[in-house]
Amino acid sequence: MLRQSFPIRTARLLLRPFDDGDLDVLHDMQRRDDVTRYLPFGPRSRAEVAEILPKMAAMTAIDGESDSLRLAGVLPASGEVIGDFSLWRHSAEHALGEIGYVTHPDHQGHGYATEAAAELLRLGFEVVGLHRIMANADARNRASIRVMEHLGMRREAHLRENELIRGEWTDGVIYAILDREWRALHPDRDAPGHGPGQGTNG
């Protein structure tokens, strides 16, 4: 189970649940065409973001009552929110999960998505006890695919014209990694709770 104390520290980020104060920055991300171009939804209005923000803020645990963790990535020095990072458990019985990540365009190209997603994989495998974690992307989204490949995830499928996005049929790709593959890539982080990603209130 994962009922984490927050914030979670990575090398350069703090990961914490979203709250009401994040409305402006979340809207700034989700209103932009360059952010939502490859996502199932188009640019959202402030009212639409305000409606979904409480649901996002409630995603704080993976346990007997909840299957989702959705966290804001924050720069410690400034408190600026630079991204939206998620871990879902799709099946407790089969120990299957999924990660997702969106980085504000002003902060892309610095490896923040890879850093935050790596922490989500660590939590999924070492704390939740998942066996397999997947991620998916629009096949045109080379930046997202690079993140999955940098994480050591393996391409398992290329789906032809599987989604209709803004009137256009688009291909999708699915990547995944198994717990033993993750541990082989990170032998020094084999023990649960080990390393700088351990939850902290500090």
C-alpha positions in Angstrom: 0.0 0.0 0.0 1.1 3.6 -0.6 -0.1 6.3 1.8 2.8 8.6 1.6 3.8 11.6 3.7 4.4 14.7 1.6 6.3 16.2 0.0 8.3 13.5 -1.6 11.8 14.7 -2.5 13.7 13.8 -5.6 17.1 15.3 -6.6 15.6 18.6 -7.9 11.9 18.4 -7.2 9.3 18.2 -4.4 6.2 16.1 -5.3 3.0 16.9 -3.4 -0.7 16.6 -3.9 -2.5 19.4 -5.8 -4.5 22.0 -3.8 -6.8 24.9 -4.5 -3.8 27.2 -4.9 -2.7 25.4 -8.0 -5.6 26.5 -10.1 -3.8 29.2 -12.0 -0.7 27.1 -12.9 -2.8 24.1 -13.8 -5.0 26.1 -16.0 -2.0 27.7 -17.6 -0.9 24.2 -18.6 -4.2 22.7 -19.6 -5.3 25.7 -21.6 -2.4 25.5 -24.0 -2.5 23.8 -27.3 1.1 22.8 -27.1 0.4 20.9 -23.9 -2.9 19.2 -24.9 -2.0 18.5 -28.5 -1.3 14.8 -27.9 -3.8 14.4 -25.0 -7.4 13.1 -25.2 -8.8 16.4 -24.2 -8.4 19.8 -25.9 -7.5 23.1 -24.2 -9.6 23.5 -21.1 -11.2 26.7 -19.7 -10.5 27.9 -16.2 -14.0 26.7 -15.2 -13.2 23.2 -16.5 -9.9 23.1 -14.6 -11.6 24.4 -11.4 -14.1 21.5 -11.7 -11.5 18.8 -12.0 -8.9 20.2 -9.5 -10.7 18.9 -6.4 -10.7 15.4 -7.9 -7.0 15.6 -8.7 -6.3 16.9 -5.2 -8.0 13.8 -3.7 -5.7 11.4 -5.4 -3.2 11.0 -2.6 -2.9 7.3 -1.9 -2.9 3.8 -3.3 -4.4 1.5 -0.7 -7.6 -0.4 0.0 -9.7 2.7 -0.7 -7.9 4.5 -3.5 -6.0 3.5 -6.7 -4.4 6.8 -7.7 -1.7 9.2 -6.9 -1.6 12.6 -8.7 1.2 15.0 -7.7 2.4 18.4 -8.5 6.1 18.7 -9.3 7.5 21.8 -7.5 10.8 23.6 -7.7 12.0 23.8 -4.0 13.6 27.2 -4.3 10.7 29.1 -5.8 7.7 26.9 -5.0 6.8 27.0 -8.7 4.7 24.1 -10.1 6.4 22.7 -13.2 4.4 19.5 -13.9 1.6 17.0 -13.2 2.7 13.5 -12.4 0.5 10.4 -11.9 0.6 6.8 -10.7 -2.5 4.6 -11.1 -3.0 1.0 -10.0 -5.3 -0.7 -12.5 -5.4 -4.1 -10.8 -4.5 -5.1 -7.3 -5.0 -8.8 -8.1 -2.6 -8.6 -11.1 -0.4 -5.9 -9.6 -0.7 -3.7 -12.7 -0.1 0.0 -12.8 0.4 3.0 -15.1 2.3 6.3 -14.9 1.6 9.6 -16.6 3.4 12.9 -16.8 2.8 16.4 -18.2 5.5 19.2 -17.9 4.8 22.8 -18.4 6.5 24.0 -21.6 8.5 26.6 -19.8 10.3 23.8 -18.0 10.6 21.1 -20.7 14.0 19.9 -21.8 15.5 19.7 -18.3 14.8 16.1 -17.5 12.1 16.9 -14.9 9.6 14.5 -16.4 12.1 11.6 -16.3 13.1 12.5 -12.8 9.5 12.5 -11.5 8.5 9.5 -13.4 11.4 7.5 -12.1 10.2 8.3 -8.6 6.7 7.1 -9.5 8.2 3.8 -10.8 10.1 3.4 -7.5 7.0 4.0 -5.5 5.0 1.6 -7.7 7.4 -1.2 -7.5 9.1 -0.8 -4.1 6.2 0.6 -2.0 3.0 -0.5 -3.7 4.4 -3.8 -4.8 3.3 -3.6 -8.5 4.6 -6.2 -10.9 4.2 -4.3 -14.2 3.9 -0.6 -14.9 3.0 0.8 -18.3 2.8 4.2 -20.0 1.2 5.2 -23.2 1.6 8.1 -25.6 0.5 9.5 -29.0 3.1 8.0 -31.4 3.9 11.6 -32.6 4.9 12.7 -29.2 8.6 12.1 -29.4 9.4 13.9 -26.1 7.1 11.5 -24.2 8.6 8.5 -25.9 12.1 9.6 -25.0 11.1 9.8 -21.3 9.8 6.2 -21.4 12.9 5.0 -23.1 15.2 6.9 -20.7 13.3 5.1 -17.8 14.3 1.7 -19.3 10.7 0.9 -20.4 10.2 -1.4 -23.4 7.9 -0.7 -26.3 5.2 -3.4 -26.3 2.8 -2.1 -28.9 2.2 0.3 -31.7 -1.5 0.8 -32.2 -2.6 2.0 -35.6 -5.2 4.8 -35.6 -6.6 3.7 -32.2 -7.8 7.2 -31.0 -9.7 10.0 -32.6 -8.1 13.2 -31.3 -9.6 16.5 -32.6 -11.0 14.9 -35.6 -7.8 13.1 -36.6 -7.1 9.3 -36.2 -3.8 8.9 -34.4 -1.5 6.1 -33.6 -0.6 5.2 -30.0 2.4 3.4 -28.4 2.5 1.4 -25.2 5.6 1.0 -23.1 6.1 -1.1 -20.0 8.6 -2.3 -17.4 8.5 -5.2 -15.0 9.5 -5.0 -11.3 12.6 -7.3 -11.9 13.7 -5.1 -14.8 13.4 -2.0 -12.7 15.4 -3.6 -9.9 18.1 -4.7 -12.3 18.5 -1.2 -13.5 18.6 0.1 -9.9 20.3 -2.5 -7.8 21.3 0.1 -5.2 17.6 0.9 -4.6 16.4 -2.6 -3.9 15.2 -2.0 -0.4 11.7 -0.4 0.1 11.9 3.2 1.1 15.6 3.4 0.2 17.1 6.5 -1.3 16.3 10.2 -1.7 12.8 9.5 -2.9 11.6 8.4 0.5 8.6 10.3 1.7 9.3 13.1 4.1 7.6 16.1 5.7 10.9 18.0 5.7 
